[in-house]
Amino acid sequence: MPKVKTNAAAKKRFALTGTGKIKRKHAFHSHILTKKSKKRKRNLDHTALVQDANLKQVRELLSLR
């Protein structure tokens, strides 16, 4: 059986933590930033963890079983 390829887009967007959780970046922080408050932009800067509802789908894209 052939190897399963990792999705290249997912590879660039997600990162694994040391404990096996998957980190992600927040959306809405790439453009049209002038109308957003400093507090909102600052909070979008931090990384977040992938929610349980999406975890299975993201793990499949990253070829993690």
PDB file of N, CA, C and O in Angstrom:
ATOM      1  N   MET A   1       0.837  -1.182   0.000  1.00  0.00           N
ATOM      2  CA  MET A   1       0.000   0.000   0.000  1.00  0.00           C
ATOM      3  C   MET A   1       0.889   1.254   0.000  1.00  0.00           C
ATOM      4  O   MET A   1       1.887   1.296   0.720  1.00  0.00           O
ATOM      5  N   PRO A   2       0.538   2.279  -0.800  1.00  0.00           N
ATOM      6  CA  PRO A   2       1.402   3.458  -0.870  1.00  0.00           C
ATOM      7  C   PRO A   2       1.339   4.298   0.407  1.00  0.00           C
ATOM      8  O   PRO A   2       0.398   4.195   1.195  1.00  0.00           O
ATOM      9  N   LYS A   3       2.354   5.119   0.584  1.00  0.00           N
ATOM     10  CA  LYS A   3       2.380   6.016   1.736  1.00  0.00           C
ATOM     11  C   LYS A   3       1.299   7.076   1.574  1.00  0.00           C
ATOM     12  O   LYS A   3       0.949   7.446   0.453  1.00  0.00           O
ATOM     13  N   VAL A   4       0.770   7.564   2.692  1.00  0.00           N
ATOM     14  CA  VAL A   4      -0.234   8.629   2.672  1.00  0.00           C
ATOM     15  C   VAL A   4       0.504   9.957   2.691  1.00  0.00           C
ATOM     16  O   VAL A   4       1.347  10.193   3.557  1.00  0.00           O
ATOM     17  N   LYS A   5       0.188  10.827   1.734  1.00  0.00           N
ATOM     18  CA  LYS A   5       0.855  12.119   1.670  1.00  0.00           C
ATOM     19  C   LYS A   5       0.230  13.092   2.664  1.00  0.00           C
ATOM     20  O   LYS A   5      -0.986  13.108   2.855  1.00  0.00           O
ATOM     21  N   THR A   6       1.072  13.895   3.290  1.00  0.00           N
ATOM     22  CA  THR A   6       0.617  14.974   4.153  1.00  0.00           C
ATOM     23  C   THR A   6       0.127  16.104   3.274  1.00  0.00           C
ATOM     24  O   THR A   6       0.751  16.420   2.261  1.00  0.00           O
ATOM     25  N   ASN A   7      -0.994  16.723   3.655  1.00  0.00           N
ATOM     26  CA  ASN A   7      -1.521  17.871   2.925  1.00  0.00           C
ATOM     27  C   ASN A   7      -0.560  19.047   3.114  1.00  0.00           C
ATOM     28  O   ASN A   7      -0.300  19.457   4.245  1.00  0.00           O
ATOM     29  N   ALA A   8      -0.034  19.591   2.016  1.00  0.00           N
ATOM     30  CA  ALA A   8       0.996  20.630   2.081  1.00  0.00           C
ATOM     31  C   ALA A   8       0.471  21.916   2.706  1.00  0.00           C
ATOM     32  O   ALA A   8       1.208  22.594   3.423  1.00  0.00           O
ATOM     33  N   ALA A   9      -0.784  22.265   2.451  1.00  0.00           N
ATOM     34  CA  ALA A   9      -1.367  23.482   3.027  1.00  0.00           C
ATOM     35  C   ALA A   9      -1.498  23.337   4.540  1.00  0.00           C
ATOM     36  O   ALA A   9      -1.212  24.276   5.283  1.00  0.00           O
ATOM     37  N   ALA A  10      -1.928  22.167   4.993  1.00  0.00           N
ATOM     38  CA  ALA A  10      -2.087  21.924   6.431  1.00  0.00           C
ATOM     39  C   ALA A  10      -0.727  21.921   7.125  1.00  0.00           C
ATOM     40  O   ALA A  10      -0.601  22.384   8.259  1.00  0.00           O
ATOM     41  N   LYS A  11       0.274  21.404   6.450  1.00  0.00           N
ATOM     42  CA  LYS A  11       1.632  21.347   6.998  1.00  0.00           C
ATOM     43  C   LYS A  11       2.132  22.748   7.336  1.00  0.00           C
ATOM     44  O   LYS A  11       2.843  22.937   8.323  1.00  0.00           O
ATOM     45  N   LYS A  12       1.753  23.741   6.505  1.00  0.00           N
ATOM     46  CA  LYS A  12       2.192  25.118   6.714  1.00  0.00           C
ATOM     47  C   LYS A  12       1.377  25.835   7.788  1.00  0.00           C
ATOM     48  O   LYS A  12       1.862  26.794   8.389  1.00  0.00           O
ATOM     49  N   ARG A  13       0.159  25.390   8.035  1.00  0.00           N
ATOM     50  CA  ARG A  13      -0.758  26.114   8.913  1.00  0.00           C
ATOM     51  C   ARG A  13      -0.801  25.610  10.350  1.00  0.00           C
ATOM     52  O   ARG A  13      -1.187  26.356  11.250  1.00  0.00           O
ATOM     53  N   PHE A  14      -0.420  24.379  10.579  1.00  0.00           N
ATOM     54  CA  PHE A  14      -0.535  23.787  11.911  1.00  0.00           C
ATOM     55  C   PHE A  14       0.826  23.328  12.404  1.00  0.00           C
ATOM     56  O   PHE A  14       1.725  23.023  11.620  1.00  0.00           O
ATOM     57  N   ALA A  15       0.956  23.288  13.733  1.00  0.00           N
ATOM     58  CA  ALA A  15       2.202  22.816  14.354  1.00  0.00           C
ATOM     59  C   ALA A  15       1.844  21.944  15.544  1.00  0.00           C
ATOM     60  O   ALA A  15       0.848  22.185  16.227  1.00  0.00           O
ATOM     61  N   LEU A  16       2.657  20.933  15.786  1.00  0.00           N
ATOM     62  CA  LEU A  16       2.440  20.048  16.921  1.00  0.00           C
ATOM     63  C   LEU A  16       3.156  20.591  18.157  1.00  0.00           C
ATOM     64  O   LEU A  16       4.262  21.124  18.060  1.00  0.00           O
ATOM     65  N   THR A  17       2.516  20.449  19.317  1.00  0.00           N
ATOM     66  CA  THR A  17       3.166  20.790  20.571  1.00  0.00           C
ATOM     67  C   THR A  17       3.907  19.561  21.081  1.00  0.00           C
ATOM     68  O   THR A  17       3.786  18.477  20.510  1.00  0.00           O
ATOM     69  N   GLY A  18       4.650  19.725  22.121  1.00  0.00           N
ATOM     70  CA  GLY A  18       5.391  18.612  22.687  1.00  0.00           C
ATOM     71  C   GLY A  18       4.495  17.522  23.242  1.00  0.00           C
ATOM     72  O   GLY A  18       4.880  16.354  23.283  1.00  0.00           O
ATOM     73  N   THR A  19       3.292  17.905  23.671  1.00  0.00           N
ATOM     74  CA  THR A  19       2.369  16.925  24.249  1.00  0.00           C
ATOM     75  C   THR A  19       1.430  16.321  23.209  1.00  0.00           C
ATOM     76  O   THR A  19       0.558  15.521  23.548  1.00  0.00           O
ATOM     77  N   GLY A  20       1.608  16.709  21.925  1.00  0.00           N
ATOM     78  CA  GLY A  20       0.808  16.108  20.861  1.00  0.00           C
ATOM     79  C   GLY A  20      -0.424  16.885  20.467  1.00  0.00           C
ATOM     80  O   GLY A  20      -1.187  16.444  19.608  1.00  0.00           O
ATOM     81  N   LYS A  21      -0.634  18.043  21.084  1.00  0.00           N
ATOM     82  CA  LYS A  21      -1.762  18.883  20.684  1.00  0.00           C
ATOM     83  C   LYS A  21      -1.391  19.625  19.397  1.00  0.00           C
ATOM     84  O   LYS A  21      -0.216  19.696  19.035  1.00  0.00           O
ATOM     85  N   ILE A  22      -2.386  20.171  18.715  1.00  0.00           N
ATOM     86  CA  ILE A  22      -2.126  20.863  17.451  1.00  0.00           C
ATOM     87  C   ILE A  22      -2.423  22.350  17.622  1.00  0.00           C
ATOM     88  O   ILE A  22      -3.524  22.741  18.011  1.00  0.00           O
ATOM     89  N   LYS A  23      -1.405  23.175  17.321  1.00  0.00           N
ATOM     90  CA  LYS A  23      -1.546  24.627  17.422  1.00  0.00           C
ATOM     91  C   LYS A  23      -2.005  25.190  16.084  1.00  0.00           C
ATOM     92  O   LYS A  23      -1.732  24.626  15.024  1.00  0.00           O
ATOM     93  N   ARG A  24      -2.713  26.320  16.161  1.00  0.00           N
ATOM     94  CA  ARG A  24      -3.153  27.018  14.966  1.00  0.00           C
ATOM     95  C   ARG A  24      -3.047  28.518  15.206  1.00  0.00           C
ATOM     96  O   ARG A  24      -2.929  28.967  16.347  1.00  0.00           O
ATOM     97  N   LYS A  25      -3.089  29.291  14.124  1.00  0.00           N
ATOM     98  CA  LYS A  25      -3.099  30.741  14.236  1.00  0.00           C
ATOM     99  C   LYS A  25      -4.533  31.248  14.126  1.00  0.00           C
ATOM    100  O   LYS A  25      -5.408  30.552  13.611  1.00  0.00           O
ATOM    101  N   HIS A  26      -4.766  32.457  14.611  1.00  0.00           N
ATOM    102  CA  HIS A  26      -6.086  33.068  14.497  1.00  0.00           C
ATOM    103  C   HIS A  26      -6.288  33.656  13.103  1.00  0.00           C
ATOM    104  O   HIS A  26      -5.337  34.103  12.461  1.00  0.00           O
ATOM    105  N   ALA A  27      -7.519  33.648  12.653  1.00  0.00           N
ATOM    106  CA  ALA A  27      -7.876  34.270  11.375  1.00  0.00           C
ATOM    107  C   ALA A  27      -8.069  35.782  11.589  1.00  0.00           C
ATOM    108  O   ALA A  27      -8.041  36.262  12.722  1.00  0.00           O
ATOM    109  N   PHE A  28      -8.262  36.505  10.513  1.00  0.00           N
ATOM    110  CA  PHE A  28      -8.576  37.951  10.527  1.00  0.00           C
ATOM    111  C   PHE A  28      -7.430  38.818  11.033  1.00  0.00           C
ATOM    112  O   PHE A  28      -7.669  39.884  11.599  1.00  0.00           O
ATOM    113  N   HIS A  29      -6.188  38.375  10.837  1.00  0.00           N
ATOM    114  CA  HIS A  29      -5.059  39.187  11.288  1.00  0.00           C
ATOM    115  C   HIS A  29      -4.068  39.442  10.151  1.00  0.00           C
ATOM    116  O   HIS A  29      -2.889  39.690  10.404  1.00  0.00           O
ATOM    117  N   SER A  30      -4.534  39.384   8.904  1.00  0.00           N
ATOM    118  CA  SER A  30      -3.599  39.539   7.792  1.00  0.00           C
ATOM    119  C   SER A  30      -3.778  40.847   7.019  1.00  0.00           C
ATOM    120  O   SER A  30      -2.815  41.355   6.443  1.00  0.00           O
ATOM    121  N   HIS A  31      -4.971  41.388   6.999  1.00  0.00           N
ATOM    122  CA  HIS A  31      -5.181  42.649   6.279  1.00  0.00           C
ATOM    123  C   HIS A  31      -6.415  43.345   6.848  1.00  0.00           C
ATOM    124  O   HIS A  31      -7.127  42.795   7.689  1.00  0.00           O
ATOM    125  N   ILE A  32      -6.652  44.583   6.363  1.00  0.00           N
ATOM    126  CA  ILE A  32      -7.730  45.450   6.880  1.00  0.00           C
ATOM    127  C   ILE A  32      -7.592  45.584   8.399  1.00  0.00           C
ATOM    128  O   ILE A  32      -8.536  45.334   9.148  1.00  0.00           O
ATOM    129  N   LEU A  33      -6.393  45.983   8.834  1.00  0.00           N
ATOM    130  CA  LEU A  33      -6.115  46.054  10.262  1.00  0.00           C
ATOM    131  C   LEU A  33      -6.384  47.437  10.851  1.00  0.00           C
ATOM    132  O   LEU A  33      -6.396  47.594  12.071  1.00  0.00           O
ATOM    133  N   THR A  34      -6.600  48.435  10.003  1.00  0.00           N
ATOM    134  CA  THR A  34      -6.738  49.807  10.519  1.00  0.00           C
ATOM    135  C   THR A  34      -8.011  49.988  11.329  1.00  0.00           C
ATOM    136  O   THR A  34      -8.028  50.772  12.277  1.00  0.00           O
ATOM    137  N   LYS A  35      -9.065  49.287  10.980  1.00  0.00           N
ATOM    138  CA  LYS A  35     -10.329  49.455  11.707  1.00  0.00           C
ATOM    139  C   LYS A  35     -10.425  48.575  12.952  1.00  0.00           C
ATOM    140  O   LYS A  35     -11.377  48.694  13.724  1.00  0.00           O
ATOM    141  N   LYS A  36      -9.448  47.694  13.149  1.00  0.00           N
ATOM    142  CA  LYS A  36      -9.470  46.810  14.312  1.00  0.00           C
ATOM    143  C   LYS A  36      -8.696  47.448  15.460  1.00  0.00           C
ATOM    144  O   LYS A  36      -7.659  48.076  15.244  1.00  0.00           O
ATOM    145  N   SER A  37      -9.194  47.286  16.661  1.00  0.00           N
ATOM    146  CA  SER A  37      -8.563  47.903  17.827  1.00  0.00           C
ATOM    147  C   SER A  37      -7.233  47.212  18.152  1.00  0.00           C
ATOM    148  O   SER A  37      -6.980  46.084  17.731  1.00  0.00           O
ATOM    149  N   LYS A  38      -6.398  47.921  18.910  1.00  0.00           N
ATOM    150  CA  LYS A  38      -5.110  47.353  19.312  1.00  0.00           C
ATOM    151  C   LYS A  38      -5.318  46.077  20.120  1.00  0.00           C
ATOM    152  O   LYS A  38      -4.599  45.093  19.947  1.00  0.00           O
ATOM    153  N   LYS A  39      -6.304  46.109  20.997  1.00  0.00           N
ATOM    154  CA  LYS A  39      -6.579  44.943  21.842  1.00  0.00           C
ATOM    155  C   LYS A  39      -6.985  43.746  21.000  1.00  0.00           C
ATOM    156  O   LYS A  39      -6.541  42.626  21.250  1.00  0.00           O
ATOM    157  N   ARG A  40      -7.829  43.980  20.002  1.00  0.00           N
ATOM    158  CA  ARG A  40      -8.296  42.892  19.131  1.00  0.00           C
ATOM    159  C   ARG A  40      -7.133  42.293  18.346  1.00  0.00           C
ATOM    160  O   ARG A  40      -7.003  41.073  18.249  1.00  0.00           O
ATOM    161  N   LYS A  41      -6.281  43.170  17.783  1.00  0.00           N
ATOM    162  CA  LYS A  41      -5.130  42.690  17.010  1.00  0.00           C
ATOM    163  C   LYS A  41      -4.135  41.944  17.894  1.00  0.00           C
ATOM    164  O   LYS A  41      -3.562  40.937  17.480  1.00  0.00           O
ATOM    165  N   ARG A  42      -3.933  42.439  19.106  1.00  0.00           N
ATOM    166  CA  ARG A  42      -3.022  41.794  20.043  1.00  0.00           C
ATOM    167  C   ARG A  42      -3.519  40.400  20.407  1.00  0.00           C
ATOM    168  O   ARG A  42      -2.730  39.458  20.486  1.00  0.00           O
ATOM    169  N   ASN A  43      -4.815  40.268  20.628  1.00  0.00           N
ATOM    170  CA  ASN A  43      -5.379  38.966  20.985  1.00  0.00           C
ATOM    171  C   ASN A  43      -5.339  37.989  19.812  1.00  0.00           C
ATOM    172  O   ASN A  43      -5.260  36.778  20.023  1.00  0.00           O
ATOM    173  N   LEU A  44      -5.392  38.493  18.585  1.00  0.00           N
ATOM    174  CA  LEU A  44      -5.306  37.630  17.408  1.00  0.00           C
ATOM    175  C   LEU A  44      -3.877  37.130  17.186  1.00  0.00           C
ATOM    176  O   LEU A  44      -3.666  36.155  16.465  1.00  0.00           O
ATOM    177  N   ASP A  45      -2.899  37.792  17.802  1.00  0.00           N
ATOM    178  CA  ASP A  45      -1.496  37.422  17.636  1.00  0.00           C
ATOM    179  C   ASP A  45      -1.160  36.072  18.252  1.00  0.00           C
ATOM    180  O   ASP A  45      -0.306  35.347  17.743  1.00  0.00           O
ATOM    181  N   HIS A  46      -1.834  35.736  19.350  1.00  0.00           N
ATOM    182  CA  HIS A  46      -1.511  34.516  20.074  1.00  0.00           C
ATOM    183  C   HIS A  46      -1.965  33.284  19.300  1.00  0.00           C
ATOM    184  O   HIS A  46      -2.915  33.344  18.520  1.00  0.00           O
ATOM    185  N   THR A  47      -1.284  32.181  19.519  1.00  0.00           N
ATOM    186  CA  THR A  47      -1.714  30.930  18.902  1.00  0.00           C
ATOM    187  C   THR A  47      -2.810  30.306  19.748  1.00  0.00           C
ATOM    188  O   THR A  47      -2.947  30.608  20.933  1.00  0.00           O
ATOM    189  N   ALA A  48      -3.581  29.440  19.130  1.00  0.00           N
ATOM    190  CA  ALA A  48      -4.659  28.735  19.816  1.00  0.00           C
ATOM    191  C   ALA A  48      -4.509  27.251  19.513  1.00  0.00           C
ATOM    192  O   ALA A  48      -3.707  26.860  18.664  1.00  0.00           O
ATOM    193  N   LEU A  49      -5.275  26.441  20.202  1.00  0.00           N
ATOM    194  CA  LEU A  49      -5.275  25.006  19.944  1.00  0.00           C
ATOM    195  C   LEU A  49      -6.473  24.656  19.078  1.00  0.00           C
ATOM    196  O   LEU A  49      -7.520  25.298  19.165  1.00  0.00           O
ATOM    197  N   VAL A  50      -6.318  23.646  18.248  1.00  0.00           N
ATOM    198  CA  VAL A  50      -7.415  23.175  17.406  1.00  0.00           C
ATOM    199  C   VAL A  50      -8.487  22.572  18.314  1.00  0.00           C
ATOM    200  O   VAL A  50      -8.179  21.797  19.219  1.00  0.00           O
ATOM    201  N   GLN A  51      -9.745  22.934  18.067  1.00  0.00           N
ATOM    202  CA  GLN A  51     -10.853  22.445  18.874  1.00  0.00           C
ATOM    203  C   GLN A  51     -11.069  20.950  18.662  1.00  0.00           C
ATOM    204  O   GLN A  51     -10.697  20.399  17.626  1.00  0.00           O
ATOM    205  N   ASP A  52     -11.673  20.306  19.650  1.00  0.00           N
ATOM    206  CA  ASP A  52     -11.926  18.864  19.579  1.00  0.00           C
ATOM    207  C   ASP A  52     -12.774  18.490  18.366  1.00  0.00           C
ATOM    208  O   ASP A  52     -12.583  17.428  17.774  1.00  0.00           O
ATOM    209  N   ALA A  53     -13.720  19.371  17.993  1.00  0.00           N
ATOM    210  CA  ALA A  53     -14.617  19.090  16.875  1.00  0.00           C
ATOM    211  C   ALA A  53     -13.865  18.977  15.552  1.00  0.00           C
ATOM    212  O   ALA A  53     -14.302  18.263  14.650  1.00  0.00           O
ATOM    213  N   ASN A  54     -12.739  19.677  15.433  1.00  0.00           N
ATOM    214  CA  ASN A  54     -11.970  19.694  14.187  1.00  0.00           C
ATOM    215  C   ASN A  54     -10.710  18.843  14.247  1.00  0.00           C
ATOM    216  O   ASN A  54     -10.000  18.707  13.250  1.00  0.00           O
ATOM    217  N   LEU A  55     -10.435  18.278  15.400  1.00  0.00           N
ATOM    218  CA  LEU A  55      -9.166  17.588  15.615  1.00  0.00           C
ATOM    219  C   LEU A  55      -8.973  16.398  14.676  1.00  0.00           C
ATOM    220  O   LEU A  55      -7.893  16.228  14.112  1.00  0.00           O
ATOM    221  N   LYS A  56      -9.999  15.583  14.505  1.00  0.00           N
ATOM    222  CA  LYS A  56      -9.893  14.395  13.657  1.00  0.00           C
ATOM    223  C   LYS A  56      -9.569  14.781  12.212  1.00  0.00           C
ATOM    224  O   LYS A  56      -8.717  14.164  11.572  1.00  0.00           O
ATOM    225  N   GLN A  57     -10.251  15.799  11.709  1.00  0.00           N
ATOM    226  CA  GLN A  57     -10.053  16.253  10.326  1.00  0.00           C
ATOM    227  C   GLN A  57      -8.628  16.782  10.126  1.00  0.00           C
ATOM    228  O   GLN A  57      -7.987  16.470   9.123  1.00  0.00           O
ATOM    229  N   VAL A  58      -8.141  17.568  11.065  1.00  0.00           N
ATOM    230  CA  VAL A  58      -6.791  18.147  10.945  1.00  0.00           C
ATOM    231  C   VAL A  58      -5.732  17.053  11.052  1.00  0.00           C
ATOM    232  O   VAL A  58      -4.735  17.082  10.330  1.00  0.00           O
ATOM    233  N   ARG A  59      -5.944  16.085  11.952  1.00  0.00           N
ATOM    234  CA  ARG A  59      -4.987  14.995  12.099  1.00  0.00           C
ATOM    235  C   ARG A  59      -4.884  14.174  10.808  1.00  0.00           C
ATOM    236  O   ARG A  59      -3.798  13.723  10.445  1.00  0.00           O
ATOM    237  N   GLU A  60      -6.001  13.985  10.124  1.00  0.00           N
ATOM    238  CA  GLU A  60      -5.973  13.259   8.848  1.00  0.00           C
ATOM    239  C   GLU A  60      -5.204  14.045   7.787  1.00  0.00           C
ATOM    240  O   GLU A  60      -4.455  13.461   7.005  1.00  0.00           O
ATOM    241  N   LEU A  61      -5.386  15.373   7.756  1.00  0.00           N
ATOM    242  CA  LEU A  61      -4.644  16.190   6.795  1.00  0.00           C
ATOM    243  C   LEU A  61      -3.144  16.137   7.049  1.00  0.00           C
ATOM    244  O   LEU A  61      -2.345  16.192   6.114  1.00  0.00           O
ATOM    245  N   LEU A  62      -2.767  16.032   8.321  1.00  0.00           N
ATOM    246  CA  LEU A  62      -1.355  15.982   8.681  1.00  0.00           C
ATOM    247  C   LEU A  62      -0.821  14.555   8.668  1.00  0.00           C
ATOM    248  O   LEU A  62       0.338  14.335   9.019  1.00  0.00           O
ATOM    249  N   SER A  63      -1.631  13.588   8.276  1.00  0.00           N
ATOM    250  CA  SER A  63      -1.281  12.170   8.236  1.00  0.00           C
ATOM    251  C   SER A  63      -0.857  11.660   9.602  1.00  0.00           C
ATOM    252  O   SER A  63       0.072  10.861   9.717  1.00  0.00           O
ATOM    253  N   LEU A  64      -1.543  12.128  10.634  1.00  0.00           N
ATOM    254  CA  LEU A  64      -1.335  11.623  12.000  1.00  0.00           C
ATOM    255  C   LEU A  64      -2.501  10.701  12.315  1.00  0.00           C
ATOM    256  O   LEU A  64      -3.657  11.112  12.212  1.00  0.00           O
ATOM    257  N   ARG A  65      -2.231   9.513  12.680  1.00  0.00           N
ATOM    258  CA  ARG A  65      -3.333   8.568  12.956  1.00  0.00           C
ATOM    259  C   ARG A  65      -3.569   8.433  14.427  1.00  0.00           C
ATOM    260  O   ARG A  65      -4.453   7.685  14.844  1.00  0.00           O
TER     261      ARG A  65
END
